[in-house]
Amino acid sequence: MVDIISPSVTGKKKKKYTIVRLISPDLDFVRSNIGPFVVGTSIGWSSTVIPRLGKIDDNPLGRPITSTEGSLLVSIPVIGVLLSTFYSGYSANLFGRRPSLIYLGIPIFTNYVIMAYTTTIWEVIVARFLAGISTGGILTVNIMYLTEIAEVANRGFLGPLTSFFWFHIILSMFPIIYISLSFIFLPESPLYLYLIQKDDRSAENTLKKLRGTNDVKIELENMKESVENLTYLNLVGVIRSRRYLRELVIGVGLIFFATLTGNAVFSSYNQTIIAESGNATSSDLAATIIVTVQFLVGFVLPYLTNKYGRKILLLISFLSIVLAELALGTYFILKDNGQCVNSFSLLPVASLIIYNLAYSAGAGSVSWLIIGEIYPVEIKAVATSLCTSIMSINDFVLLLTFNTLQSTVGIGMMFLIFSGFGMMGIVFVYMFVIETKGKSLMEIQELLNR
């Protein structure tokens, strides 16, 4: 079990503030979010582009896509996520966290380039699969990397107005920025340098740069003591070991309930949902507002997690999700039954904004932060990959069955089902999730083993 104790926790000694230190924890924020931001551009692609591909105007395919093709484009990235999840965890241990994060930017860049010049549906499918490869890999490795480089006190810092061609050219710039910033600013994890490469000097120098002080002796010694006789476990070993059972339950449970609140459906079909509601608001404008809200949450969330803690944010998040989906589901049921809903015309857009705000501020972000904090290094790669796989499987099922569920039980009932999983999430967080704010891995493990 590895426990990296920050000098800021163990003593009051004055630190030397270098340029890197002066912009931390903001640099920690940049390190931890540039990858997920690029992933977010891919996840939101379906909601923006698929409605356009369903029309003939500005459609590079020369024809509207069928509903089956639309469902395939939405769900095919999930297969890429599933395939890349365990490989990326393995490659992070074999080649390093930093190189893995950099290389994982290439598939998503290739995806956007293919999209910009595509003329056939199969080219679009291949491109979306490549985007899934980057999505699964970045989500998995980023969690490992962030929790290994950040100090305990700073761990929480973690619309189509253009043509189809230029839309994807612009999006392709984000992976380039991501690869460039990663190459320039991301140091290798000191834990990887010591544990895998056996390079004590590089590990020490990296810690000095990250902490902004030469006094890293306590942290370095603690890291060395923690990794003595460390043995990595494979998936079967992790599942069979009763020692890590509670950590697995917490991580898998958080992702299971978070994804089954329907985030993949909202991310991929929010324009379709708005159009179905009959709201006069432009679906493009509403989608832009939702994306803007999610973007702004990224700047506020680190301060909220550090000030109020993880568990309370998760409880508020799941409660807000439930209320938003209950309102949305009730609206569609009334509308489908011929009731007049003109007085509540803004409710669908407001509910979508609240859902995305709540999910981004808790269930969809803090869950991953906790996963990065509770898993010791010997199981971190495998356990994180397992959580990403659970997310991928749930998303794939939801996206593949969305159109079928919409036509059978109705879109309103579907949202009520999602809200039911949100209620289960509230109960799960209250009963099983521990507070990890400001705690070292050793302290977290002590709480879990009580």
C-alpha positions as CSV (number, residue, x, y, z in Angstrom):
1,M,0.0,0.0,0.0
2,V,1.4,3.4,-1.0
3,D,0.9,6.5,1.1
4,I,2.4,9.7,0.0
5,I,2.4,12.2,2.8
6,S,2.7,15.9,1.9
7,P,5.2,18.1,3.7
8,S,2.3,20.5,4.2
9,V,0.6,17.9,6.4
10,T,3.6,16.7,8.4
11,G,5.2,20.0,9.3
12,K,5.1,23.8,9.3
13,K,8.4,24.4,7.6
14,K,8.5,27.3,5.2
15,K,8.5,26.4,1.6
16,K,10.4,27.9,-1.3
17,Y,7.9,29.3,-3.8
18,T,9.0,28.6,-7.3
19,I,7.1,29.6,-10.5
20,V,5.5,26.2,-10.5
21,R,4.5,26.5,-6.8
22,L,3.1,30.0,-7.2
23,I,0.4,28.8,-9.7
24,S,-0.4,25.7,-7.7
25,P,-3.1,24.5,-7.0
26,D,-4.2,26.0,-10.3
27,L,-1.5,24.0,-12.1
28,D,-2.9,20.8,-10.4
29,F,-6.3,21.9,-11.8
30,V,-4.8,22.3,-15.3
31,R,-3.0,19.0,-15.1
32,S,-6.1,17.1,-14.0
33,N,-8.6,18.7,-16.3
34,I,-7.0,19.1,-19.7
35,G,-7.5,15.4,-20.5
36,P,-11.1,15.2,-19.3
37,F,-11.9,18.5,-21.1
38,V,-10.8,16.9,-24.4
39,V,-12.8,13.8,-23.6
40,G,-15.8,16.0,-23.0
41,T,-15.6,17.4,-26.5
42,S,-16.0,13.9,-27.8
43,I,-18.8,12.8,-25.4
44,G,-20.8,15.9,-26.4
45,W,-20.3,15.3,-30.1
46,S,-23.3,13.1,-30.5
47,S,-25.8,15.6,-29.2
48,T,-24.5,18.3,-31.5
49,V,-23.7,16.4,-34.7
50,I,-26.2,13.5,-35.0
51,P,-29.2,15.8,-35.4
52,R,-27.3,17.5,-38.3
53,L,-26.5,14.2,-39.9
54,G,-30.2,13.4,-39.8
55,K,-30.8,16.2,-42.3
56,I,-29.6,16.8,-45.8
57,D,-28.2,20.3,-45.4
58,D,-24.5,20.5,-44.6
59,N,-24.3,16.7,-44.5
60,P,-21.0,15.3,-45.8
61,L,-22.6,11.9,-46.3
62,G,-25.0,13.3,-48.9
63,R,-28.0,11.7,-47.2
64,P,-29.7,11.6,-43.8
65,I,-28.6,8.8,-41.5
66,T,-31.1,6.2,-40.3
67,S,-32.1,5.8,-36.7
68,T,-30.1,2.6,-36.6
69,E,-27.0,4.3,-37.8
70,G,-27.5,7.1,-35.3
71,S,-27.7,4.6,-32.4
72,L,-24.5,2.9,-33.7
73,L,-22.7,6.2,-33.8
74,V,-23.7,7.0,-30.3
75,S,-22.8,3.6,-28.9
76,I,-19.7,2.6,-30.9
77,P,-17.3,4.8,-28.8
78,V,-18.3,2.8,-25.8
79,I,-16.7,-0.3,-27.3
80,G,-13.5,1.7,-27.8
81,V,-13.7,2.8,-24.2
82,L,-14.1,-0.8,-23.0
83,L,-11.3,-2.2,-25.1
84,S,-8.8,0.6,-24.1
85,T,-9.6,0.6,-20.4
86,F,-7.5,-2.3,-19.2
87,Y,-4.8,-1.8,-21.8
88,S,-4.3,1.8,-20.8
89,G,-4.0,0.8,-17.1
90,Y,-1.4,-1.8,-18.1
91,S,0.5,0.6,-20.3
92,A,0.6,3.3,-17.6
93,N,2.5,0.8,-15.4
94,L,4.7,-0.4,-18.2
95,F,5.6,2.9,-20.0
96,G,4.6,5.5,-17.5
97,R,1.7,7.8,-16.7
98,R,3.0,10.8,-18.7
99,P,3.8,9.0,-22.0
100,S,0.5,7.2,-21.8
101,L,-1.5,10.4,-21.4
102,I,0.3,12.0,-24.3
103,Y,-0.1,9.1,-26.7
104,L,-3.8,8.8,-25.8
105,G,-4.4,12.2,-27.4
106,I,-3.5,10.9,-30.8
107,P,-6.6,8.7,-31.5
108,I,-9.1,11.5,-30.6
109,F,-7.1,13.9,-32.8
110,T,-7.3,11.4,-35.7
111,N,-11.0,11.1,-35.0
112,Y,-11.7,14.8,-35.7
113,V,-9.5,14.9,-38.8
114,I,-11.4,11.9,-40.3
115,M,-14.7,13.6,-39.4
116,A,-13.6,16.8,-41.2
117,Y,-13.1,15.0,-44.4
118,T,-15.5,12.1,-44.2
119,T,-17.9,11.1,-47.0
120,T,-19.1,7.7,-45.8
121,I,-20.9,6.4,-42.7
122,W,-18.1,3.8,-42.1
123,E,-15.5,6.5,-41.9
124,V,-17.6,8.2,-39.2
125,I,-18.0,4.9,-37.3
126,V,-14.2,4.3,-37.4
127,A,-13.6,7.9,-36.2
128,R,-16.0,7.5,-33.3
129,F,-14.3,4.2,-32.3
130,L,-11.0,6.0,-32.1
131,A,-12.6,8.7,-29.9
132,G,-13.7,5.9,-27.6
133,I,-10.1,4.6,-27.4
134,S,-8.9,8.0,-26.1
135,T,-11.9,8.5,-23.8
136,G,-11.4,5.2,-21.9
137,G,-7.6,5.5,-21.7
138,I,-7.5,9.1,-20.6
139,L,-10.2,8.6,-17.9
140,T,-8.3,5.6,-16.5
141,V,-4.8,6.9,-16.5
142,N,-5.7,10.5,-15.5
143,I,-7.2,9.2,-12.2
144,M,-4.0,7.2,-11.5
145,Y,-1.8,10.2,-12.4
146,L,-3.6,12.9,-10.5
147,T,-3.8,11.1,-7.2
148,E,-0.1,10.3,-7.3
149,I,1.2,13.9,-8.0
150,A,-1.2,16.0,-6.0
151,E,-0.7,16.9,-2.4
152,V,-3.4,15.7,0.0
153,A,-4.6,19.3,0.5
154,N,-4.9,19.9,-3.2
155,R,-6.4,16.6,-4.5
156,G,-9.8,18.1,-5.0
157,F,-8.5,20.5,-7.6
158,L,-9.0,18.3,-9.7
159,G,-23.1,24.4,-30.5
160,P,-22.7,24.2,-34.0
161,L,-22.4,27.7,-35.3
162,T,-20.0,26.7,-38.1
163,S,-20.1,24.2,-41.0
164,F,-19.6,20.5,-40.5
165,F,-16.0,20.7,-41.8
166,W,-14.9,23.7,-39.7
167,F,-16.7,22.4,-36.6
168,H,-14.4,19.3,-36.6
169,I,-11.3,21.2,-37.6
170,I,-11.9,23.4,-34.6
171,L,-12.4,20.4,-32.3
172,S,-9.2,18.8,-33.6
173,M,-7.3,21.7,-32.1
174,F,-8.2,20.6,-28.6
175,P,-6.3,17.3,-28.8
176,I,-3.3,19.2,-30.2
177,I,-3.4,21.6,-27.3
178,Y,-3.8,18.7,-24.9
179,I,-0.8,16.8,-26.3
180,S,1.3,19.9,-26.3
181,L,0.4,21.0,-22.8
182,S,0.9,17.4,-21.5
183,F,4.3,17.2,-23.2
184,I,5.4,20.5,-21.7
185,F,3.8,20.6,-18.3
186,L,3.2,17.1,-17.1
187,P,6.1,15.6,-15.1
188,E,6.2,11.8,-14.6
189,S,4.6,10.5,-11.5
190,P,7.3,10.2,-8.8
191,L,5.7,7.0,-7.6
192,Y,6.2,5.5,-11.1
193,L,9.8,6.7,-11.3
194,Y,10.6,5.1,-8.0
195,L,8.5,1.9,-8.1
196,I,8.8,0.9,-11.8
197,Q,11.9,2.6,-13.1
198,K,13.9,2.3,-9.8
199,D,15.1,5.9,-10.3
200,D,15.4,7.4,-6.8
201,R,17.1,10.6,-8.0
202,S,14.4,11.4,-10.6
203,A,11.6,10.7,-8.2
204,E,13.2,13.0,-5.6
205,N,13.7,15.8,-8.2
206,T,10.1,15.5,-9.5
207,L,8.8,15.7,-5.9
208,K,10.8,18.9,-5.3
209,K,9.4,20.5,-8.4
210,L,5.8,19.5,-7.6
211,R,6.0,20.6,-4.0
212,G,8.1,23.8,-4.6
213,T,10.5,22.9,-1.9
214,N,13.7,20.9,-1.4
215,D,12.4,19.4,1.8
216,V,10.7,16.2,0.5
217,K,12.7,13.8,2.7
218,I,9.7,12.7,4.8
219,E,7.4,12.2,1.8
220,L,10.1,10.3,-0.2
221,E,10.9,8.0,2.8
222,N,7.3,7.3,3.4
223,M,6.8,6.5,-0.3
224,K,9.8,4.1,-0.2
225,E,8.6,2.3,2.9
226,S,5.1,1.9,1.6
227,V,6.2,0.2,-1.7
228,E,8.5,-2.4,-0.1
229,N,7.5,-5.9,-1.1
230,L,4.6,-4.5,-3.1
231,T,2.9,-7.0,-5.4
232,Y,0.6,-5.9,-8.2
233,L,-2.7,-7.8,-8.4
234,N,-4.6,-8.8,-11.6
235,L,-8.3,-8.5,-11.9
236,V,-9.0,-12.0,-10.6
237,G,-6.7,-11.4,-7.6
238,V,-8.4,-8.1,-6.8
239,I,-11.9,-9.6,-6.9
240,R,-10.9,-12.7,-4.8
241,S,-9.2,-10.6,-2.2
242,R,-11.4,-9.8,0.7
243,R,-8.9,-7.1,1.8
244,Y,-10.0,-4.8,-1.0
245,L,-13.7,-5.7,-1.0
246,R,-15.0,-2.5,0.5
247,E,-12.9,-0.3,-1.8
248,L,-14.3,-2.2,-4.8
249,V,-17.9,-1.9,-3.6
250,I,-17.5,1.9,-3.1
251,G,-15.8,2.5,-6.5
252,V,-18.0,0.2,-8.6
253,G,-21.2,1.3,-6.8
254,L,-20.6,5.0,-7.3
255,I,-20.0,4.5,-11.1
256,F,-22.9,2.1,-11.4
257,F,-25.5,4.4,-9.9
258,A,-24.0,7.5,-11.5
259,T,-24.1,6.2,-15.0
260,L,-27.6,4.7,-14.6
261,T,-29.0,8.1,-13.9
262,G,-28.7,8.4,-17.7
263,N,-25.8,10.7,-18.3
264,A,-24.9,9.1,-21.5
265,V,-28.4,9.6,-22.8
266,F,-28.5,13.2,-21.8
267,S,-25.0,13.9,-23.2
268,S,-25.8,12.2,-26.5
269,Y,-29.5,13.2,-27.0
270,N,-30.1,16.5,-25.2
271,Q,-31.0,18.3,-28.5
272,T,-33.4,15.4,-29.3
273,I,-34.9,15.7,-25.8
274,I,-35.4,19.4,-26.1
275,A,-36.9,19.0,-29.6
276,E,-39.3,16.3,-28.3
277,S,-40.4,18.6,-25.4
278,G,-41.9,21.0,-27.9
279,N,-40.0,23.9,-26.3
280,A,-39.7,27.0,-28.4
281,T,-36.1,27.4,-27.3
282,S,-33.6,26.5,-30.0
283,S,-32.1,23.1,-29.3
284,D,-28.7,24.5,-30.5
285,L,-29.0,27.4,-28.0
286,A,-30.1,25.1,-25.2
287,A,-27.2,22.7,-25.9
288,T,-24.8,25.6,-25.8
289,I,-26.1,26.8,-22.5
290,I,-25.8,23.2,-21.0
291,V,-22.2,22.9,-22.3
292,T,-21.3,26.3,-20.9
293,V,-22.7,25.4,-17.5
294,Q,-20.6,22.2,-17.5
295,F,-17.5,24.2,-18.4
296,L,-18.0,26.7,-15.6
297,V,-18.6,24.0,-13.1
298,G,-15.1,22.7,-13.8
299,F,-13.7,26.0,-12.3
300,V,-15.8,26.0,-9.2
301,L,-15.8,22.3,-8.3
302,P,-12.2,22.0,-7.0
303,Y,-12.9,24.7,-4.4
304,L,-16.2,23.1,-3.4
305,T,-14.6,19.6,-2.9
306,N,-11.8,21.0,-0.8
307,K,-14.1,23.2,1.3
308,Y,-17.2,21.0,1.9
309,G,-15.9,17.5,1.3
310,R,-16.7,14.7,-1.1
311,K,-19.7,12.9,0.5
312,I,-21.9,16.0,1.0
313,L,-21.4,17.0,-2.6
314,L,-22.3,13.5,-3.8
315,L,-25.5,13.5,-1.7
316,I,-26.5,17.0,-3.0
317,S,-25.7,15.9,-6.5
318,F,-27.7,12.7,-6.5
319,L,-30.7,14.5,-4.8
320,S,-30.6,17.3,-7.5
321,I,-30.4,14.7,-10.2
322,V,-33.5,12.9,-8.8
323,L,-35.5,16.1,-8.6
324,A,-34.5,17.2,-12.2
325,E,-35.4,13.8,-13.7
326,L,-38.7,13.6,-11.7
327,A,-39.7,17.0,-13.1
328,L,-38.6,16.1,-16.6
329,G,-40.3,12.7,-16.5
330,T,-43.6,14.2,-15.2
331,Y,-43.6,16.8,-17.9
332,F,-43.2,14.3,-20.7
333,I,-45.9,12.0,-19.3
334,L,-48.4,14.9,-19.0
335,K,-47.5,16.0,-22.5
336,D,-47.8,12.5,-24.0
337,N,-51.2,12.1,-22.3
338,G,-52.6,15.2,-24.0
339,Q,-52.3,17.5,-21.0
340,C,-51.6,21.2,-21.7
341,V,-48.0,21.9,-20.6
342,N,-47.6,25.4,-22.1
343,S,-47.3,26.9,-18.6
344,F,-44.3,24.8,-18.0
345,S,-42.6,25.2,-21.3
346,L,-39.2,26.1,-19.8
347,L,-39.2,23.1,-17.5
348,P,-37.4,20.7,-19.8
349,V,-34.5,23.1,-20.5
350,A,-34.3,24.0,-16.8
351,S,-34.3,20.4,-15.8
352,L,-31.6,19.5,-18.3
353,I,-29.5,22.4,-17.0
354,I,-30.0,21.3,-13.4
355,Y,-29.2,17.7,-14.2
356,N,-26.0,18.5,-16.0
357,L,-25.0,21.0,-13.3
358,A,-25.6,18.4,-10.6
359,Y,-23.9,15.5,-12.5
360,S,-20.9,17.6,-13.4
361,A,-20.5,18.8,-9.8
362,G,-20.9,15.5,-8.1
363,A,-21.9,12.1,-9.4
364,G,-19.8,12.5,-12.6
365,S,-16.7,14.0,-11.1
366,V,-16.4,13.5,-7.4
367,S,-17.1,9.8,-7.9
368,W,-13.9,9.5,-9.9
369,L,-12.0,11.7,-7.4
370,I,-12.9,9.2,-4.6
371,I,-12.0,6.3,-6.8
372,G,-8.5,7.8,-7.2
373,E,-8.2,8.3,-3.5
374,I,-9.3,5.0,-2.0
375,Y,-7.4,2.5,-4.2
376,P,-3.9,1.6,-3.1
377,V,-1.3,1.5,-5.9
378,E,-1.2,-2.3,-6.0
379,I,-4.7,-2.4,-7.3
380,K,-5.2,1.1,-8.7
381,A,-4.7,0.3,-12.4
382,V,-6.9,-2.8,-12.4
383,A,-9.6,-1.4,-10.1
384,T,-9.8,1.9,-11.9
385,S,-10.1,0.0,-15.2
386,L,-12.9,-2.1,-13.7
387,C,-14.8,1.1,-12.8
388,T,-14.3,2.5,-16.3
389,S,-15.6,-0.8,-17.8
390,I,-18.7,-0.7,-15.6
391,M,-19.3,2.8,-16.9
392,S,-18.8,1.7,-20.5
393,I,-21.1,-1.3,-20.3
394,N,-23.9,0.8,-18.7
395,D,-23.5,3.6,-21.2
396,F,-23.5,1.1,-24.1
397,V,-26.7,-0.5,-22.9
398,L,-28.5,2.8,-22.3
399,L,-27.4,4.3,-25.7
400,L,-28.2,1.2,-27.6
401,T,-31.7,0.8,-26.1
402,F,-32.7,4.5,-26.0
403,N,-34.8,4.6,-29.1
404,T,-36.4,1.2,-28.2
405,L,-37.3,2.4,-24.6
406,Q,-38.5,5.7,-26.0
407,S,-41.0,4.0,-28.3
408,T,-42.1,1.3,-25.8
409,V,-42.3,2.8,-22.3
410,G,-42.2,6.4,-23.3
411,I,-39.5,9.0,-22.7
412,G,-41.2,10.3,-19.6
413,M,-41.2,6.9,-17.9
414,M,-37.6,6.4,-18.9
415,F,-36.6,9.5,-17.0
416,L,-38.6,8.3,-14.0
417,I,-36.6,5.0,-14.1
418,F,-33.4,7.0,-14.2
419,S,-34.5,9.0,-11.2
420,G,-35.1,5.7,-9.3
421,F,-31.4,4.8,-9.8
422,G,-30.6,8.3,-8.5
423,M,-32.5,7.5,-5.3
424,M,-30.6,4.3,-4.9
425,G,-27.4,6.4,-5.4
426,I,-28.4,8.6,-2.4
427,V,-28.9,5.6,-0.2
428,F,-25.6,4.0,-1.4
429,V,-23.6,7.2,-0.7
430,Y,-25.1,7.7,2.7
431,M,-24.5,4.1,3.8
432,F,-21.2,3.1,2.2
433,V,-19.1,6.0,1.0
434,I,-16.6,7.5,3.4
435,E,-15.3,11.1,3.6
436,T,-11.8,11.3,2.1
437,K,-11.3,15.1,2.2
438,G,-7.8,16.0,3.6
439,K,-6.9,12.4,4.4
440,S,-3.8,10.5,3.3
441,L,-4.2,7.1,1.7
442,M,-3.1,5.5,5.0
443,E,-5.8,7.3,6.9
444,I,-8.4,6.3,4.3
445,Q,-7.3,2.7,4.5
446,E,-7.7,2.8,8.3
447,L,-11.2,4.0,7.9
448,L,-12.1,1.3,5.4
449,N,-10.7,-1.5,7.5
450,R,-12.6,-0.5,10.7
